[in-house]
Amino acid sequence: MITVNHLRKTFQTPRVQEGKFAGIRTLFSRAYTEKEAVRDISFKIETGEFVGYIGPNGAGKSTTIKMLTGILHPTSGEVLIHGQSPQKQRKRVVGQLGVVFGQRSQLWWDLPVKDSYEILIAMYRVEAATARRRLGELSELLELKEFLDTPVRKLSLGQRMRADLAAAMLHDPAILFLDEPTIGLDVVAKRNIRGFLKTLNQEFGKTILLTTHDMDDIEQLCSRVIVINHGQIGYDGSIDELRERIGLPTMMKVSFRGNIRVPAQWELPFRVVAKEGNLLTLACNRQELKAMEVLRVVSDWGDMEDVHMEEPDFEEVIQTVYK
Ligand SMILES: Nc1ncnc2c1ncn2[C@@H]1O[C@H](COP(=O)(O)OP(=O)(O)OP(=O)(O)O)[C@@H](O)[C@H]1O
């Protein structure tokens, strides 16, 4: 279990001096600007959960992940991973964590991929037979064989991400922290990575915290989402609940055979957004109104042929929370 209690992080940066010799004076000045990157965040993540940690640029996501992994020290508050602090009991906690920063590889740039793995296997003291078996499994799941002998700098972005994910799993951690693991990837590569993450969570029971700007990642993978904005939690719950709470309208496209006669007014709270030829676009909030009730009204307006429903796009829902 991951427990985060009243976590805060304030960065201090030297205040830039103005005028003559500004550079030198900034260097020796004691004036600082404070930036509260994370302000009083608390949450719990149970074993086996797949949680999306999302927010706009500069919201404090990476800062949180760096505190969860022990890279950064909180200004106040605490993180506990299975009851232990990644800052105070670093060695013990690190063995339970796998970390992937999509923007930065943890592999050695000029070495063949498999040499990086050997170094990591030695660092984590994974027993030789276990390491061989695990690498075999990861190689199959992530299709690594074709580039195990290639230096990391020569890999495509998709290959590099697969190589990094395998590296994070070599010591078989129970928890994975992923910061933008699909950034810059094409559709096929994204699908492969998502498939792998789904397997890790559903078949191997790994607990995963995923940071991403790709809302498809979130929708396809996460059962729960934590939204952070200006260093504070704005929402923590299921995606469906979030959609409902925001209450963006569902769009119904109804096609008719022949003419449509839209009356001046009707009883129920739905809107006609567009009328183009024999196609009518309606907006209704499904919390207030069932689709069937809308259709019962609309069936009097002409000879209904077909109905198509469009749920609000998750991207739109999220943009509404970020505002
Ligand atoms: N080392 C640092 N020193 C000073 N300020 C920092 C430092 N690291 C982050 N910040 C600031 O803290 C805030 C949160 O940054 P953070 O990188 O956690 O955001 P993020 O949500 O990960 O953003 P993005 O989606 O753009 O990666 C930003 O305003 C950032 O400029």
The ligand as an SDF file (V2000), in Angstrom:
LIG
                    3D

 31 33  0  0  0  0  0  0  0  0999 V2000
   13.8170   21.9290   -9.0410 N   0  0  0  0  0  0  0  0  0  0  0  0
   12.9000   22.8900   -9.1180 C   0  0  0  0  0  0  0  0  0  0  0  0
   13.1630   24.1370   -8.7090 N   0  0  0  0  0  0  0  0  0  0  0  0
   12.2330   25.1190   -8.7740 C   0  0  0  0  0  0  0  0  0  0  0  0
   10.9580   24.9270   -9.2050 N   0  0  0  0  0  0  0  0  0  0  0  0
   10.6300   23.6890   -9.6220 C   0  0  0  0  0  0  0  0  0  0  0  0
   11.5860   22.5940   -9.6140 C   0  0  0  0  0  0  0  0  0  0  0  0
   10.9480   21.4790  -10.0730 N   0  0  0  0  0  0  0  0  0  0  0  0
    9.6890   21.8650  -10.3770 C   0  0  0  0  0  0  0  0  0  0  0  0
    9.5030   23.1600  -10.1000 N   0  0  0  0  0  0  0  0  0  0  0  0
    8.2480   23.9360  -10.2870 C   0  0  0  0  0  0  0  0  0  0  0  0
    7.2040   23.2720   -9.5480 O   0  0  0  0  0  0  0  0  0  0  0  0
    5.9940   23.2680  -10.2870 C   0  0  0  0  0  0  0  0  0  0  0  0
    5.5220   21.8250  -10.4880 C   0  0  0  0  0  0  0  0  0  0  0  0
    6.4090   21.1700  -11.3870 O   0  0  0  0  0  0  0  0  0  0  0  0
    6.2380   19.6350  -11.8410 P   0  0  0  0  0  0  0  0  0  0  0  0
    7.4210   19.3060  -12.7220 O   0  0  0  0  0  0  0  0  0  0  0  0
    6.0090   18.7860  -10.6560 O   0  0  0  0  0  0  0  0  0  0  0  0
    4.9090   19.7210  -12.7130 O   0  0  0  0  0  0  0  0  0  0  0  0
    4.2270   18.6130  -13.6230 P   0  0  0  0  0  0  0  0  0  0  0  0
    2.8110   18.5280  -13.1720 O   0  0  0  0  0  0  0  0  0  0  0  0
    5.0330   17.3600  -13.6260 O   0  0  0  0  0  0  0  0  0  0  0  0
    4.2840   19.3160  -15.0540 O   0  0  0  0  0  0  0  0  0  0  0  0
    4.4940   18.7110  -16.5380 P   0  0  0  0  0  0  0  0  0  0  0  0
    3.1980   18.0900  -16.9300 O   0  0  0  0  0  0  0  0  0  0  0  0
    4.7750   19.9580  -17.3570 O   0  0  0  0  0  0  0  0  0  0  0  0
    5.6480   17.7690  -16.4910 O   0  0  0  0  0  0  0  0  0  0  0  0
    6.2720   24.0200  -11.5830 C   0  0  0  0  0  0  0  0  0  0  0  0
    5.8630   25.3390  -11.4130 O   0  0  0  0  0  0  0  0  0  0  0  0
    7.7730   23.9360  -11.7370 C   0  0  0  0  0  0  0  0  0  0  0  0
    8.2750   25.0280  -12.4500 O   0  0  0  0  0  0  0  0  0  0  0  0
  1  2  1  0
  2  3  1  0
  2  7  2  0
  3  4  2  0
  4  5  1  0
  5  6  2  0
  6  7  1  0
  6 10  1  0
  7  8  1  0
  8  9  2  0
  9 10  1  0
 10 11  1  0
 11 12  1  0
 11 30  1  0
 12 13  1  0
 13 14  1  0
 13 28  1  0
 14 15  1  0
 15 16  1  0
 16 17  2  0
 16 18  1  0
 16 19  1  0
 19 20  1  0
 20 21  2  0
 20 22  1  0
 20 23  1  0
 23 24  1  0
 24 25  2  0
 24 26  1  0
 24 27  1  0
 28 29  1  0
 28 30  1  0
 30 31  1  0
M  END
$$$$
